[in-house]
Amino acid sequence: MTQEGMKHMNIEEYKGVFVFIEQLDGHAMGVGYELIGEATKLAAVRNTQVTAVVFGHKIEGLAARCAEHGADKVILVDDPAPEPYMTEPYTHALTEVVQAKKPEILLYGATAIGRDMAPRVSARVHTGLTADCTGLAISDAENRFGPGHLMMTRPAFGGNIMATIVCPEHRPQMAT
């Protein structure tokens, strides 16, 4: 689809910082809790909420643990079918969550699952993705794109320089 063929995205409709929480046998991977911590900082600047998204079966206990780590809301997708992780069911389910809830920012761990699923979801919702970020911040009025955008910093050119990437016209802003 060409740029002309895509309808204009109203980025004002997108709110909140979402974090995909990986779990195995009912236990969240530590990177998910770390990302909730980062999401909390971003959400404070944007004056919005943090939502953890967890897929699996019999995972109700993870909601309380995500809340203990700072999530304001938790979306549990309880389904025995995609246990353990399977690319297509997880990608489809997260795409549906994104389309229904319209998060402003969506963070994944830079794990095998995050690296597998994030680019697929970004392609399906027509947004960008910055992989392997080492820093996340919200732009201020001094930024040439204006305030309120996720600034995603990652190594570039073999790690010799750091690049900061902004996705000013599409949502959600996605990073691993």
C-alpha positions as CSV (number, residue, x, y, z in Angstrom):
1,M,0.0,0.0,0.0
2,T,1.4,3.4,-0.9
3,Q,1.6,6.3,1.5
4,E,-1.2,8.0,-0.5
5,G,-3.4,4.9,-0.1
6,M,-3.1,4.9,3.7
7,K,-5.6,6.9,5.6
8,H,-4.3,9.7,7.8
9,M,-3.8,8.5,11.4
10,N,-5.2,10.7,14.2
11,I,-2.4,10.2,16.8
12,E,-4.5,12.0,19.4
13,E,-6.7,8.9,19.7
14,Y,-3.8,6.9,21.1
15,K,-3.3,6.9,24.8
16,G,-1.3,5.0,27.4
17,V,2.0,3.0,27.6
18,F,1.5,-0.7,27.1
19,V,4.1,-3.4,28.0
20,F,4.0,-6.9,26.5
21,I,4.8,-9.3,29.4
22,E,6.3,-12.6,28.5
23,Q,5.4,-15.5,30.7
24,L,6.3,-19.1,31.0
25,D,4.3,-21.5,33.2
26,G,2.6,-18.6,34.9
27,H,5.9,-16.8,35.7
28,A,6.6,-13.5,34.1
29,M,10.1,-12.9,32.6
30,G,12.0,-10.3,34.6
31,V,12.4,-8.1,31.6
32,G,8.7,-7.4,31.6
33,Y,8.8,-6.0,35.1
34,E,11.8,-3.9,34.2
35,L,9.9,-2.5,31.2
36,I,6.9,-1.7,33.5
37,G,9.4,0.4,35.5
38,E,10.5,2.3,32.3
39,A,6.9,2.6,31.1
40,T,6.0,4.2,34.5
41,K,8.6,6.9,33.9
42,L,7.3,7.5,30.3
43,A,3.7,7.5,31.4
44,A,4.4,10.1,34.2
45,V,5.7,12.5,31.6
46,R,2.8,11.9,29.3
47,N,0.3,12.0,32.2
48,T,-1.2,8.6,31.2
49,Q,-1.4,5.0,32.5
50,V,0.7,1.9,32.2
51,T,-1.0,-1.3,30.9
52,A,0.6,-4.7,31.1
53,V,-0.5,-7.2,28.4
54,V,-0.1,-10.9,29.3
55,F,-1.0,-14.0,27.2
56,G,-1.3,-17.5,28.5
57,H,-3.5,-19.9,30.4
58,K,-4.4,-19.8,34.1
59,I,-2.4,-16.5,34.5
60,E,-4.7,-14.6,36.8
61,G,-2.0,-14.3,39.5
62,L,0.2,-12.3,37.1
63,A,-2.2,-9.4,37.2
64,A,-1.4,-8.7,40.8
65,R,2.3,-9.0,40.3
66,C,2.2,-6.6,37.3
67,A,0.3,-4.1,39.5
68,E,2.9,-4.6,42.3
69,H,5.6,-3.5,39.7
70,G,3.6,-0.4,38.7
71,A,1.1,-1.4,36.1
72,D,-2.1,0.7,36.4
73,K,-4.1,-1.8,34.3
74,V,-3.6,-5.4,33.1
75,I,-5.0,-7.1,30.1
76,L,-5.0,-10.9,30.5
77,V,-5.6,-12.9,27.4
78,D,-6.4,-16.3,28.9
79,D,-6.3,-19.0,26.2
80,P,-4.7,-22.4,26.4
81,A,-4.2,-22.6,22.6
82,P,-1.0,-20.5,22.3
83,E,0.9,-22.3,25.1
84,P,3.8,-22.2,24.8
85,Y,4.5,-19.2,22.6
86,M,3.5,-19.5,18.9
87,T,4.2,-16.7,16.5
88,E,0.9,-16.4,14.7
89,P,-1.6,-16.7,17.5
90,Y,0.3,-14.2,19.7
91,T,0.8,-11.7,16.8
92,H,-2.9,-11.9,15.9
93,A,-4.0,-11.5,19.6
94,L,-1.6,-8.5,20.2
95,T,-2.7,-6.9,17.0
96,E,-6.3,-7.1,18.1
97,V,-5.4,-5.5,21.5
98,V,-3.6,-2.7,19.8
99,Q,-6.4,-2.0,17.3
100,A,-9.0,-2.1,20.1
101,K,-7.1,-0.2,22.8
102,K,-5.0,2.2,20.7
103,P,-1.9,2.5,22.9
104,E,0.4,5.5,22.3
105,I,3.5,3.4,23.2
106,L,4.1,-0.3,23.1
107,L,7.2,-1.9,24.6
108,Y,8.6,-5.4,24.3
109,G,11.6,-7.1,25.8
110,A,14.5,-7.5,23.4
111,T,14.1,-11.3,23.7
112,A,13.6,-14.0,21.1
113,I,9.9,-13.7,21.5
114,G,9.9,-9.9,21.5
115,R,12.1,-9.8,18.4
116,D,9.8,-12.3,16.7
117,M,6.5,-10.7,17.5
118,A,7.2,-6.9,17.5
119,P,8.0,-6.5,13.8
120,R,5.0,-8.5,12.8
121,V,2.6,-6.5,15.0
122,S,4.2,-3.2,13.7
123,A,3.7,-4.2,10.1
124,R,0.0,-5.2,10.7
125,V,-0.8,-1.9,12.4
126,H,1.2,0.2,10.0
127,T,3.7,1.8,12.4
128,G,7.4,1.7,13.0
129,L,9.5,-0.3,15.4
130,T,12.9,0.5,16.9
131,A,14.7,-2.6,18.0
132,D,17.3,-3.1,20.7
133,C,16.9,0.3,22.4
134,T,19.3,1.3,25.2
135,G,17.3,4.4,26.2
136,L,13.8,5.7,26.1
137,A,12.6,9.2,26.8
138,I,9.8,11.6,25.9
139,S,10.6,14.6,23.7
140,D,10.1,18.1,24.9
141,A,9.2,21.4,23.2
142,E,12.9,21.8,22.1
143,N,12.7,18.7,19.9
144,R,12.3,19.4,16.2
145,F,9.2,17.1,16.1
146,G,7.7,18.8,19.1
147,P,6.8,17.5,22.6
148,G,5.3,14.2,23.5
149,H,7.1,11.7,21.1
150,L,8.9,8.6,22.3
151,M,12.6,9.1,21.6
152,M,14.2,5.7,21.2
153,T,18.0,5.5,21.4
154,R,20.0,2.5,20.1
155,P,23.5,1.8,18.9
156,A,24.1,2.3,15.2
157,F,27.0,1.8,12.7
158,G,28.4,-1.2,14.6
159,G,27.9,0.5,18.0
160,N,30.2,3.4,17.1
161,I,27.5,6.0,17.5
162,M,24.1,6.2,19.2
163,A,21.0,7.0,17.1
164,T,17.8,8.5,18.5
165,I,14.7,7.6,16.5
166,V,11.3,9.3,16.6
167,C,8.1,8.1,15.1
168,P,6.1,11.4,14.9
169,E,3.3,10.5,12.5
170,H,2.3,6.9,13.5
171,R,1.1,5.1,16.6
172,P,1.7,3.2,18.6
173,Q,5.4,4.0,18.9
174,M,7.0,0.6,19.4
175,A,10.3,-0.5,20.8
176,T,12.2,-3.5,22.0
